[in-house]
Amino acid sequence: MKEYDCWFQKQTQAPCLSVPSLKRFFSAGAGMVYDHAIAEYRFLLKKCWDIPTEAVPDLRSAGTVLGLVADLNPLLPGKETLPAKIPAEGFYIRIGHEQSIIIAADEAGLLYGVYRFLALLMQGALKPGDEIQEAPTARLRMLNHWDNLDGSIERGYAGRSLFYQDNHLQYDKERMVAYARLAASVGINRISINNVNVRSAAKLLITEAYLPAVAELAAVFRPFGIRLLPALNFAAPKSIGGLSTADPLDPAVAAWWKEQISLVYRYIPDLAGFIVKADSEGESGPFQYGRTHAEGANMLAAALKPHGGELIWRCFVYNCQQDWRDHSMDRARAAYDNFIALDGQFADNVLLQIKYGPLDFQVLEPVMPLFGALKNTRYVMELQITQEYTGHQIDLCFLPWLWERIMAFDTAYGPQSRIRDLAGKSLEGFAAVANTGRDTNWTGHTLAQANLYGFGRMAWNPALESEAIAREWSALTFGPGHTAETIAGILLASYPAYENYNAPFGICFMVTPGIHYGPNIEGYEFSKWGTYHRADRKAIGVDRTSQGTGYTGLYAPENARRFEDPAQCPEKLLLFFHRLNYDYRMKNGETLLQNIYDTHFVGYDQVAVMVETWKSLENDLDGEVYDSVLSRFERQLENAREWRDQINTYFYRKTGIADARGRRIYD
């Protein structure tokens, strides 16, 4: 196995379709991405199966036909027709005994069709008579890179930046092409190339000092149907433009942005737009000038409009100077309170980027109440592939397991109101913080590649189940069979295990401040960041009901009622919404405290089982892959032990109540 290739491994088994039919192909169409789709078909057949291909001059003699519907329809014999309607970026595949076809209405769709065809071929999942028609549910499917120009990555756990070194764009061209292939193969069509905290040299990416190099990078991704979307610093008119203000309603500021953005588009005419983090965690924004987020965003959107660009405006805005003594303050309310009143005030080329939950990618938190509540605003959902709070790509944590549950959440705003139902409608897409770096295997932990793969697949189709994604990725990466099935099982067990040994029942931020790895139960308890659990000898949790901060009332009435009542509230989120005594009886008849003890013992044991299961595969795996993953599992087991013992000891010391099952707790 070559880790570098991820889910495009050299195949050890013959393809499930006849080699002659794959070799001889006919294509009809034109365009850069179209040409690249044909090139990828040929390249990957050679790379994965060592099958050379030959273009034939007429459709009848081809074993495989690739092309655009408009170009192929006139060439079809007799009464044969192709599907009348294939959506944008979608494709249609038909497998015949003598001939197979891969067609699309547009160039990007053909590229995605080629990748899907090859993925199914690698899994041995194609046979004559199969018909497959797919199109992405969401228009925008984006990776956010939090890479800094010095080569570091904020929340990066897989080595240095793929893009930058020593404040310059410096990258391996072959590796960047491979990365573009990985992204496009799962449907990614946008990449944000720098940290949303735009500091130091990154502010200059929109100047002529860097634009030629940014344009060269855009050219690498362009044939893969991927457009770039850099992050902007809102204060750039002052920091690099020499103005005395960045007030969005100042005509000089608006004129500066118009000129600067026009300059960027002269270098990169197909730039997708920009992303902005403003008025958050020290970043500049319109608030400092007494302006609203809509006024700040709309000024930038007006400068982008003539170029067809979009502005993505992040909603991660909260007061990070809170007083832990003030029980009325609730960071969970911040995004809703800041943006709901602005619904309908944003320009039509502005999209709000909203974190899936109200806090910050915690192991357990509810879905943000803004989803479904915004009626007249375009928005995308932000997820996190990089494992900032879910184990740093040291601990295995298969994130599609969580995302499946997010997509199934019903916002309760009328029929068809689950998150996956909103996708492609008011929810225009998905963005996720990337987990890749210069490590040989891209993601530090080889199995963390499944999270990158899984995000792309779920952004393409939010109705996909995590089990299907785990099986698909494992079969592509390790080959179909027992090994892949075993690894898929490990992946699916990993999130429940991590959830069990982490902070209990919706309590958040019991992590080491700053690095966010490993337990520190009161690490944020008295900090300015506003993430308090307020555990004492009798009770724990934040009262977010109508009697507390009122957060439950931000949801649609049906959900508000459910979250308000501890008996109806999902138990996994019980302490997010409620402050409860330790003797509160949960649905299994045990006390809250006993459930805390039990889940932490269970979580550790689940990791121990994963370790032993991995060891059972030693003779079936490449030695380097086996050893590197085993070393991560050993570190995870130690981390799970620390979580178990520190959490349980903390609550035993608080309450003086021992574990009812007599297991060791360290007093």
C-alpha positions as CSV (number, residue, x, y, z in Angstrom):
1,M,0.0,0.0,0.0
2,K,1.2,3.5,-0.9
3,E,-0.2,5.9,1.7
4,Y,0.4,8.8,-0.6
5,D,-2.3,7.4,-3.0
6,C,-5.0,7.2,-0.4
7,W,-8.1,5.7,-2.1
8,F,-6.3,5.4,-5.5
9,Q,-4.2,2.4,-4.6
10,K,-2.5,0.0,-7.1
11,Q,-5.0,-2.8,-7.5
12,T,-4.0,-6.5,-6.9
13,Q,-7.2,-7.9,-8.4
14,A,-8.4,-7.6,-12.0
15,P,-11.2,-5.2,-12.6
16,C,-14.8,-6.5,-12.5
17,L,-15.4,-5.4,-16.1
18,S,-13.5,-6.8,-19.1
19,V,-10.2,-5.3,-19.8
20,P,-10.8,-4.9,-23.6
21,S,-14.0,-2.9,-22.9
22,L,-12.0,-0.6,-20.6
23,K,-9.1,-0.2,-23.0
24,R,-11.0,0.9,-26.1
25,F,-12.8,4.2,-25.5
26,F,-14.6,6.9,-27.5
27,S,-15.1,10.4,-26.3
28,A,-17.1,13.4,-27.5
29,G,-16.9,16.9,-26.0
30,A,-14.6,19.8,-25.5
31,G,-13.2,22.0,-22.8
32,M,-10.4,22.0,-20.2
33,V,-12.2,20.0,-17.5
34,Y,-13.6,17.7,-20.1
35,D,-10.2,17.0,-21.5
36,H,-8.9,16.4,-18.0
37,A,-11.7,13.9,-17.3
38,I,-10.6,11.8,-20.3
39,A,-7.0,12.1,-19.1
40,E,-7.9,11.0,-15.6
41,Y,-9.8,8.0,-17.0
42,R,-6.7,7.0,-18.9
43,F,-4.2,7.8,-16.1
44,L,-6.0,6.0,-13.3
45,L,-6.6,2.8,-15.4
46,K,-2.9,2.7,-16.1
47,K,-2.0,3.6,-12.5
48,C,-4.3,1.3,-10.7
49,W,-4.5,-1.7,-13.0
50,D,-1.7,-1.1,-15.5
51,I,-4.3,-1.0,-18.3
52,P,-3.2,1.0,-21.3
53,T,-6.0,2.7,-23.2
54,E,-6.7,3.5,-26.8
55,A,-9.0,6.1,-28.2
56,V,-11.1,4.8,-31.1
57,P,-12.5,6.9,-33.9
58,D,-16.1,5.8,-33.8
59,L,-18.6,5.1,-31.1
60,R,-19.6,1.6,-32.3
61,S,-16.1,0.1,-31.8
62,A,-15.7,1.5,-28.3
63,G,-15.9,-0.6,-25.1
64,T,-16.4,2.6,-23.1
65,V,-18.0,5.8,-24.2
66,L,-17.4,9.1,-22.4
67,G,-18.8,12.5,-23.2
68,L,-21.3,15.2,-22.9
69,V,-24.9,14.5,-23.8
70,A,-25.2,17.3,-26.3
71,D,-22.2,16.0,-28.2
72,L,-23.1,12.3,-28.0
73,N,-26.8,12.4,-28.8
74,P,-26.4,13.1,-32.6
75,L,-23.9,10.2,-32.9
76,L,-26.2,7.5,-31.4
77,P,-27.5,4.8,-33.7
78,G,-31.2,4.2,-34.3
79,K,-33.6,5.0,-31.6
80,E,-31.1,4.9,-28.7
81,T,-31.3,7.9,-26.5
82,L,-29.5,9.3,-23.4
83,P,-31.3,10.6,-20.3
84,A,-33.1,13.8,-21.2
85,K,-32.1,15.7,-18.1
86,I,-28.9,15.4,-16.1
87,P,-28.5,18.1,-13.5
88,A,-25.5,20.4,-13.3
89,E,-22.4,18.6,-12.1
90,G,-24.3,15.3,-12.3
91,F,-23.6,12.2,-14.4
92,Y,-25.2,9.0,-15.8
93,I,-23.4,5.6,-16.0
94,R,-24.8,2.6,-17.8
95,I,-22.9,-0.7,-17.8
96,G,-23.6,-3.0,-20.8
97,H,-22.3,-6.4,-21.9
98,E,-20.5,-5.0,-24.8
99,Q,-20.3,-1.3,-24.1
100,S,-20.5,1.1,-21.1
101,I,-21.2,4.8,-21.1
102,I,-20.3,7.7,-18.7
103,I,-22.0,10.9,-19.7
104,A,-22.9,14.3,-18.2
105,A,-24.5,17.5,-19.2
106,D,-21.4,19.6,-18.3
107,E,-17.6,19.1,-18.0
108,A,-17.5,18.9,-14.2
109,G,-20.2,16.2,-14.2
110,L,-18.1,14.1,-16.6
111,L,-15.1,14.4,-14.3
112,Y,-17.2,13.3,-11.3
113,G,-18.7,10.5,-13.4
114,V,-15.3,9.2,-14.3
115,Y,-14.2,9.2,-10.7
116,R,-17.4,7.4,-9.5
117,F,-17.0,4.8,-12.3
118,L,-13.4,4.1,-11.3
119,A,-14.3,4.0,-7.6
120,L,-17.0,1.4,-8.2
121,L,-14.7,-0.5,-10.4
122,M,-12.1,-0.7,-7.6
123,Q,-14.7,-2.0,-5.3
124,G,-15.8,-4.7,-7.7
125,A,-19.3,-3.1,-7.6
126,L,-20.2,-2.9,-11.3
127,K,-21.9,-5.4,-13.5
128,P,-23.8,-5.4,-16.8
129,G,-27.3,-3.9,-16.5
130,D,-26.3,-1.4,-13.8
131,E,-27.5,2.2,-14.2
132,I,-26.2,5.0,-11.9
133,Q,-27.4,8.6,-12.0
134,E,-26.1,11.0,-9.4
135,A,-25.8,14.8,-9.0
136,P,-24.6,16.8,-6.0
137,T,-27.3,17.9,-3.6
138,A,-25.4,21.0,-2.6
139,R,-23.8,23.5,-5.0
140,L,-20.8,24.5,-2.9
141,R,-18.5,21.8,-1.4
142,M,-15.5,23.5,0.1
143,L,-12.3,22.7,2.1
144,N,-11.1,25.5,4.4
145,H,-7.3,25.4,4.9
146,W,-6.2,27.2,8.1
147,D,-2.7,27.3,6.6
148,N,-0.3,30.2,7.5
149,L,2.3,31.6,5.1
150,D,5.1,30.6,7.4
151,G,4.2,27.0,6.7
152,S,2.5,26.3,10.0
153,I,-1.2,25.2,10.2
154,E,-3.6,26.4,12.9
155,R,-5.1,23.1,14.2
156,G,-2.9,21.1,11.8
157,Y,-2.0,17.6,12.8
158,A,-0.3,16.2,9.7
159,G,2.8,18.2,9.3
160,R,3.5,21.5,7.6
161,S,1.4,23.4,5.1
162,L,0.9,21.9,1.6
163,F,1.0,25.4,0.1
164,Y,3.4,27.6,2.0
165,Q,7.0,27.8,3.3
166,D,8.9,30.8,4.7
167,N,6.2,33.2,3.8
168,H,6.0,32.1,0.1
169,L,3.9,29.8,-1.9
170,Q,6.2,26.8,-2.1
171,Y,4.8,23.4,-2.9
172,D,5.6,20.1,-4.7
173,K,3.7,20.3,-8.0
174,E,3.2,16.6,-8.3
175,R,1.9,16.3,-4.8
176,M,-0.5,19.3,-5.4
177,V,-1.9,17.6,-8.5
178,A,-2.4,14.5,-6.4
179,Y,-4.2,16.5,-3.7
180,A,-6.4,18.1,-6.4
181,R,-7.3,14.6,-7.6
182,L,-8.2,13.4,-4.1
183,A,-10.4,16.5,-3.5
184,A,-12.1,16.4,-6.9
185,S,-12.7,12.6,-6.7
186,V,-15.1,13.1,-3.8
187,G,-16.8,16.2,-5.4
188,I,-14.9,19.1,-3.8
189,N,-15.3,22.2,-6.0
190,R,-13.9,25.0,-3.8
191,I,-10.7,25.3,-1.7
192,S,-9.9,28.2,0.6
193,I,-6.1,28.3,0.7
194,N,-5.2,30.3,3.9
195,N,-6.2,30.7,7.5
196,V,-9.3,32.7,8.2
197,N,-7.2,34.5,10.9
198,V,-5.4,36.5,8.2
199,R,-2.3,37.9,9.8
200,S,1.3,39.0,8.8
201,A,2.2,38.1,5.2
202,A,-1.1,36.5,4.5
203,K,-2.7,39.9,4.2
204,L,-0.6,40.4,1.0
205,L,-2.0,37.5,-0.9
206,I,-4.3,39.9,-2.7
207,T,-1.4,42.1,-3.8
208,E,0.9,41.8,-6.8
209,A,3.6,40.6,-4.5
210,Y,1.8,37.2,-4.3
211,L,-0.9,37.2,-7.0
212,P,1.3,35.7,-9.8
213,A,2.0,32.7,-7.5
214,V,-1.7,32.4,-6.4
215,A,-2.6,32.4,-10.1
216,E,-0.2,29.5,-10.7
217,L,-1.8,27.6,-7.8
218,A,-5.3,28.3,-9.2
219,A,-4.1,26.8,-12.5
220,V,-3.2,23.5,-10.8
221,F,-6.7,23.1,-9.4
222,R,-8.6,24.5,-12.4
223,P,-8.6,21.3,-14.6
224,F,-10.1,19.4,-11.6
225,G,-13.1,21.8,-11.5
226,I,-11.9,23.4,-8.3
227,R,-11.9,27.2,-7.8
228,L,-9.9,29.0,-5.2
229,L,-11.4,31.2,-2.4
230,P,-8.8,33.0,-0.3
231,A,-9.4,34.5,3.1
232,L,-9.4,38.3,3.5
233,N,-8.5,40.5,6.4
234,F,-11.3,43.0,6.9
235,A,-8.8,45.7,8.0
236,A,-6.7,45.4,4.8
237,P,-7.5,49.0,3.7
238,K,-5.5,50.1,6.8
239,S,-2.9,47.5,7.0
240,I,-1.9,47.3,3.4
241,G,-3.8,50.1,1.7
242,G,-2.6,53.0,3.8
243,L,-6.1,54.3,4.7
244,S,-6.9,55.6,8.1
245,T,-10.0,53.5,8.5
246,A,-11.6,50.2,7.3
247,D,-15.2,51.5,7.9
248,P,-17.3,49.7,5.4
249,L,-19.5,52.8,4.8
250,D,-16.6,55.0,4.1
251,P,-16.5,55.7,0.3
252,A,-12.7,55.6,0.2
253,V,-12.8,52.1,1.8
254,A,-15.3,50.8,-0.7
255,A,-13.3,52.3,-3.6
256,W,-10.1,50.7,-2.3
257,W,-11.7,47.3,-2.1
258,K,-13.2,47.7,-5.6
259,E,-9.8,48.4,-7.0
260,Q,-8.0,45.7,-5.1
261,I,-10.5,43.0,-5.9
262,S,-10.4,44.0,-9.6
263,L,-6.7,43.5,-9.5
264,V,-7.1,40.0,-8.1
265,Y,-9.5,39.1,-10.8
266,R,-7.1,40.3,-13.5
267,Y,-4.8,37.5,-12.3
268,I,-7.5,34.9,-11.5
269,P,-10.6,35.6,-13.6
270,D,-12.4,32.5,-12.3
271,L,-11.7,33.1,-8.6
272,A,-14.7,31.9,-6.6
273,G,-14.6,34.8,-4.2
274,F,-13.4,35.3,-0.7
275,I,-14.1,34.2,2.9
276,V,-14.0,36.6,5.9
277,K,-13.8,36.1,9.6
278,A,-14.7,39.4,11.2
279,D,-15.3,40.7,14.7
280,S,-14.3,37.3,16.1
281,E,-11.5,36.3,18.5
282,G,-9.5,39.5,17.9
283,E,-10.1,39.8,14.1
284,S,-11.2,43.2,12.8
285,G,-14.7,43.8,11.6
286,P,-17.6,46.2,11.1
287,F,-18.5,46.3,14.8
288,Q,-15.6,48.5,15.7
289,Y,-17.1,51.2,13.4
290,G,-20.6,50.8,14.7
291,R,-21.7,48.9,11.6
292,T,-23.6,45.6,11.2
293,H,-22.3,42.4,9.7
294,A,-24.6,43.0,6.8
295,E,-23.1,46.4,6.1
296,G,-19.6,45.0,6.3
297,A,-20.4,42.0,4.1
298,N,-22.4,43.9,1.5
299,M,-19.6,46.4,0.9
300,L,-17.3,43.6,0.0
301,A,-20.0,41.8,-2.0
302,A,-20.5,44.9,-4.1
303,A,-16.9,44.9,-5.1
304,L,-17.1,41.2,-6.0
305,K,-20.4,41.4,-7.9
306,P,-19.0,42.6,-11.3
307,H,-16.7,39.6,-11.4
308,G,-19.3,37.0,-10.4
309,G,-17.6,36.3,-7.1
310,E,-19.2,35.3,-3.8
311,L,-18.4,36.4,-0.3
312,I,-18.5,33.8,2.5
313,W,-19.0,35.5,5.8
314,R,-18.3,33.4,8.9
315,C,-20.9,33.5,11.8
316,F,-18.4,32.4,14.4
317,V,-18.8,35.7,16.3
318,Y,-19.0,35.8,20.1
319,N,-17.8,37.8,23.1
320,C,-14.5,36.2,24.1
321,Q,-14.1,38.5,27.1
322,Q,-16.8,36.9,29.3
323,D,-17.0,36.9,33.1
324,W,-17.6,33.5,34.5
325,R,-19.4,35.1,37.5
326,D,-22.2,36.3,35.1
327,H,-24.6,33.4,34.7
328,S,-26.8,35.4,32.2
329,M,-24.1,35.3,29.5
330,D,-24.2,32.3,27.2
331,R,-21.7,31.9,24.4
332,A,-24.0,29.3,22.8
333,R,-26.5,32.1,21.9
334,A,-24.0,34.3,20.2
335,A,-24.2,33.4,16.5
336,Y,-28.0,33.3,16.6
337,D,-28.3,36.6,18.5
338,N,-25.8,38.3,16.1
339,F,-27.4,37.2,12.8
340,I,-31.1,36.3,13.1
341,A,-32.1,40.0,13.1
342,L,-30.1,40.5,9.9
343,D,-32.1,37.9,8.0
344,G,-32.8,39.3,4.5
345,Q,-30.4,42.1,4.8
346,F,-27.4,40.5,3.0
347,A,-26.6,40.9,-0.7
348,D,-27.5,38.1,-3.0
349,N,-23.8,37.1,-3.5
350,V,-23.2,36.7,0.3
351,L,-23.3,33.4,2.0
352,L,-23.2,33.0,5.8
353,Q,-20.9,30.2,6.9
354,I,-22.5,28.8,10.1
355,K,-20.8,26.2,12.4
356,Y,-23.0,23.2,12.7
357,G,-23.2,23.7,16.5
358,P,-23.4,26.8,18.7
359,L,-20.0,26.4,20.3
360,D,-16.9,25.1,18.6
361,F,-16.8,21.5,17.1
362,Q,-17.3,19.8,20.5
363,V,-17.7,16.1,20.7
364,L,-21.3,16.6,21.6
365,E,-23.3,19.7,21.0
366,P,-26.7,20.4,19.4
367,V,-27.3,21.7,15.9
368,M,-27.2,25.5,15.7
369,P,-30.7,27.0,15.8
370,L,-29.9,29.3,12.9
371,F,-30.4,26.4,10.5
372,G,-34.0,26.6,9.3
373,A,-34.7,29.8,11.2
374,L,-33.0,32.0,8.5
375,K,-35.6,32.4,5.8
376,N,-34.2,35.0,3.5
377,T,-30.4,34.5,3.7
378,R,-28.1,32.2,1.8
379,Y,-25.9,30.0,4.0
380,V,-23.5,27.1,4.2
381,M,-22.7,24.7,7.1
382,E,-19.2,24.6,8.5
383,L,-17.8,21.3,9.8
384,Q,-14.3,20.4,11.0
385,I,-12.4,17.5,9.5
386,T,-9.2,18.3,11.3
387,Q,-9.6,16.9,14.8
388,E,-9.2,19.9,17.0
389,Y,-11.5,18.6,19.8
390,T,-11.8,15.0,18.6
391,G,-8.3,13.7,19.1
392,H,-5.8,15.6,17.0
393,Q,-5.5,12.7,14.5
394,I,-3.8,10.8,17.3
395,D,-7.1,9.3,18.6
396,L,-9.2,7.6,15.9
397,C,-12.5,9.4,15.5
398,F,-14.6,8.7,12.4
399,L,-16.4,12.0,11.9
400,P,-19.0,10.9,9.3
401,W,-20.6,9.0,12.2
402,L,-21.3,12.4,13.8
403,W,-22.2,14.2,10.5
404,E,-24.8,11.5,9.7
405,R,-26.6,12.5,12.9
406,I,-26.3,16.2,12.1
407,M,-27.8,15.7,8.6
408,A,-30.7,13.8,10.2
409,F,-31.5,16.6,12.7
410,D,-35.0,18.0,12.1
411,T,-35.1,21.7,12.5
412,A,-38.9,21.4,12.8
413,Y,-39.7,24.3,10.5
414,G,-42.4,22.5,8.5
415,P,-42.2,19.3,6.4
416,Q,-38.9,18.2,4.9
417,S,-37.0,20.3,7.4
418,R,-34.1,18.0,8.3
419,I,-30.7,19.4,7.6
420,R,-30.3,17.0,4.7
421,D,-33.6,18.2,3.3
422,L,-32.5,21.8,3.5
423,A,-29.3,21.0,1.5
424,G,-29.5,22.4,-2.0
425,K,-32.2,24.8,-0.9
426,S,-31.6,27.4,1.8
427,L,-28.5,25.4,2.8
428,E,-26.4,25.9,-0.3
429,G,-23.4,23.9,0.7
430,F,-20.9,22.6,3.1
431,A,-17.4,23.8,4.1
432,A,-15.0,21.9,6.4
433,V,-11.7,22.7,7.9
434,A,-9.2,20.5,6.2
435,N,-7.0,17.9,7.9
436,T,-4.2,17.5,5.4
437,G,-0.5,18.4,5.6
438,R,2.9,17.3,4.3
439,D,3.0,14.1,6.2
440,T,3.6,11.2,3.8
441,N,0.1,9.8,4.4
442,W,-1.4,13.3,4.2
443,T,-3.4,13.2,7.5
444,G,-0.9,12.0,10.2
445,H,-3.1,9.1,11.1
446,T,-3.6,6.9,8.0
447,L,-7.2,6.1,9.0
448,A,-8.0,9.8,9.3
449,Q,-8.0,9.9,5.5
450,A,-11.5,8.4,5.9
451,N,-12.7,11.8,7.4
452,L,-11.5,13.7,4.3
453,Y,-13.1,11.2,2.0
454,G,-16.2,11.1,4.1
455,F,-16.7,14.8,4.1
456,G,-16.6,15.0,0.3
457,R,-19.0,12.1,0.0
458,M,-21.5,13.5,2.5
459,A,-21.2,17.1,1.1
460,W,-22.1,15.5,-2.3
461,N,-25.0,13.5,-0.7
462,P,-26.0,14.4,2.8
463,A,-28.3,11.4,3.0
464,L,-25.4,8.9,2.8
465,E,-25.0,6.7,5.9
466,S,-21.6,6.6,7.7
467,E,-21.5,2.8,7.5
468,A,-21.6,3.0,3.7
469,I,-18.9,5.6,3.7
470,A,-16.7,3.5,6.1
471,R,-17.1,0.4,3.9
472,E,-16.5,2.3,0.7
473,W,-13.3,4.1,1.9
474,S,-11.9,0.9,3.5
475,A,-12.5,-1.1,0.3
476,L,-10.9,1.5,-1.9
477,T,-7.9,2.0,0.4
478,F,-7.2,-1.6,1.5
479,G,-8.9,-3.6,-1.2
480,P,-12.3,-5.4,-0.9
481,G,-12.4,-8.2,1.6
482,H,-11.9,-9.2,5.2
483,T,-9.3,-6.5,6.0
484,A,-11.4,-3.7,4.7
485,E,-14.5,-5.0,6.5
486,T,-12.5,-5.2,9.8
487,I,-11.2,-1.6,9.4
488,A,-14.7,-0.3,8.5
489,G,-15.8,-1.8,11.8
490,I,-13.0,-0.1,13.7
491,L,-14.0,3.2,12.1
492,L,-17.6,2.9,13.1
493,A,-16.8,2.0,16.7
494,S,-14.4,5.0,17.1
495,Y,-16.8,7.9,17.5
496,P,-19.0,6.2,20.1
497,A,-15.8,5.3,22.0
498,Y,-14.4,8.8,21.9
499,E,-17.8,10.2,23.0
500,N,-17.8,7.8,25.9
501,Y,-14.4,8.7,27.4
502,N,-14.6,12.5,26.6
503,A,-16.6,15.2,28.4
504,P,-20.0,13.7,29.5
505,F,-23.5,14.3,28.2
506,G,-23.0,17.5,26.3
507,I,-20.5,19.2,28.7
508,C,-18.0,21.0,26.5
509,F,-14.4,22.2,26.7
510,M,-13.1,19.9,29.4
511,V,-9.8,20.0,27.5
512,T,-6.3,21.3,27.9
513,P,-6.5,25.1,27.1
514,G,-4.8,26.1,23.9
515,I,-3.8,22.8,22.5
516,H,-7.3,21.2,23.1
517,Y,-5.9,17.6,23.5
518,G,-6.4,15.6,26.6
519,P,-8.5,16.3,29.7
520,N,-8.4,19.4,31.8
521,I,-11.7,19.4,33.6
522,E,-11.6,23.0,34.8
523,G,-9.2,24.3,32.1
524,Y,-11.8,26.7,30.8
525,E,-13.9,26.9,33.9
526,F,-12.9,30.4,35.0
527,S,-11.6,31.7,31.7
528,K,-12.8,34.6,29.5
529,W,-13.9,32.3,26.7
530,G,-17.3,31.5,28.3
531,T,-17.5,27.7,28.3
532,Y,-18.5,26.9,31.9
533,H,-19.9,23.7,33.4
534,R,-20.1,25.0,36.9
535,A,-19.7,21.6,38.6
536,D,-20.1,21.6,42.4
537,R,-20.6,18.9,45.0
538,K,-24.3,18.6,44.1
539,A,-24.9,19.4,40.4
540,I,-23.4,20.1,37.0
541,G,-24.4,21.7,33.8
542,V,-25.7,25.0,32.4
543,D,-29.3,25.9,32.6
544,R,-30.1,26.9,29.1
545,T,-33.9,26.6,29.5
546,S,-36.4,29.4,29.8
547,Q,-35.5,29.6,33.5
548,G,-31.8,30.0,32.6
549,T,-30.2,31.6,29.6
550,G,-33.2,31.0,27.3
551,Y,-31.2,29.3,24.7
552,T,-33.8,26.5,24.2
553,G,-36.3,29.1,23.0
554,L,-34.2,29.9,20.0
555,Y,-35.3,26.7,18.3
556,A,-38.6,26.0,16.5
557,P,-41.4,25.4,19.1
558,E,-41.3,21.6,18.7
559,N,-37.6,21.4,19.4
560,A,-37.8,24.1,22.1
561,R,-40.3,22.0,24.0
562,R,-38.2,18.9,23.6
563,F,-35.0,20.5,24.8
564,E,-36.7,22.3,27.6
565,D,-37.8,19.1,29.4
566,P,-35.1,16.9,30.8
567,A,-37.3,13.9,30.4
568,Q,-37.6,14.5,26.6
569,C,-34.2,16.0,25.9
570,P,-31.8,13.7,24.2
571,E,-29.7,12.2,27.0
572,K,-26.4,12.7,25.1
573,L,-27.1,16.5,25.3
574,L,-28.6,16.5,28.7
575,L,-26.0,18.7,30.5
576,F,-25.7,21.0,27.5
577,F,-29.3,22.2,28.1
578,H,-29.8,21.5,31.8
579,R,-28.2,21.8,35.2
580,L,-28.9,18.6,37.1
581,N,-28.1,17.0,40.4
582,Y,-25.8,14.0,40.4
583,D,-28.7,11.8,41.7
584,Y,-30.9,12.6,38.7
585,R,-32.3,9.3,37.4
586,M,-31.6,8.7,33.7
587,K,-33.6,6.4,31.4
588,N,-31.5,3.3,32.3
589,G,-32.5,3.7,36.0
590,E,-29.0,4.7,37.1
591,T,-28.1,8.1,38.4
592,L,-26.4,10.8,36.3
593,L,-23.2,10.3,38.3
594,Q,-23.2,6.5,37.8
595,N,-23.7,7.0,34.1
596,I,-20.7,9.3,34.0
597,Y,-18.6,6.6,35.7
598,D,-19.9,3.9,33.4
599,T,-19.5,5.7,30.1
600,H,-15.9,6.5,30.9
601,F,-15.0,2.9,31.8
602,V,-16.8,1.7,28.7
603,G,-15.0,4.2,26.5
604,Y,-11.6,3.0,27.6
605,D,-12.6,-0.6,27.1
606,Q,-13.9,0.2,23.6
607,V,-10.5,1.7,22.7
608,A,-8.7,-1.4,24.0
609,V,-10.9,-3.6,21.8
610,M,-10.0,-1.4,18.7
611,V,-6.3,-1.8,19.5
612,E,-6.6,-5.6,19.7
613,T,-8.7,-5.7,16.5
614,W,-6.0,-3.7,14.7
615,K,-3.3,-6.1,16.0
616,S,-5.2,-9.0,14.4
617,L,-4.5,-7.4,11.0
618,E,-0.7,-7.4,11.3
619,N,-0.2,-10.0,8.7
620,D,-2.6,-8.5,6.3
621,L,-1.2,-4.9,6.1
622,D,1.8,-3.1,4.8
623,G,4.3,-3.0,7.7
624,E,4.8,0.7,7.7
625,V,1.0,1.4,7.7
626,Y,0.4,-1.2,10.4
627,D,3.1,0.2,12.7
628,S,2.2,3.9,12.3
629,V,-1.5,3.2,13.1
630,L,-0.6,1.0,16.0
631,S,1.6,3.7,17.5
632,R,-1.4,6.1,17.3
633,F,-3.7,3.5,18.9
634,E,-1.3,3.0,21.8
635,R,-1.3,6.8,22.4
636,Q,-5.0,6.9,22.2
637,L,-5.4,4.1,24.7
638,E,-3.2,6.1,27.1
639,N,-5.3,9.2,26.4
640,A,-8.5,7.3,27.0
641,R,-7.1,6.1,30.3
642,E,-6.3,9.7,31.4
643,W,-9.8,10.8,30.4
644,R,-11.4,7.9,32.3
645,D,-9.4,8.3,35.4
646,Q,-9.3,12.1,35.6
647,I,-13.1,12.5,34.9
648,N,-14.1,9.8,37.3
649,T,-11.7,10.9,40.0
650,Y,-12.8,14.5,39.7
651,F,-16.5,13.7,40.3
652,Y,-15.7,11.2,43.1
653,R,-13.8,14.0,44.8
654,K,-16.6,16.5,44.2
655,T,-19.3,14.2,45.5
656,G,-17.8,11.5,47.7
657,I,-20.0,9.0,46.0
658,A,-18.2,5.8,44.9
659,D,-18.7,3.8,41.8
660,A,-21.6,1.4,42.5
661,R,-19.7,-1.3,40.6
662,G,-16.7,-1.1,42.8
663,R,-14.2,-0.2,40.0
664,R,-11.0,1.6,40.9
665,I,-11.3,5.4,41.1
666,Y,-8.3,7.4,42.2
667,D,-9.0,9.5,45.2
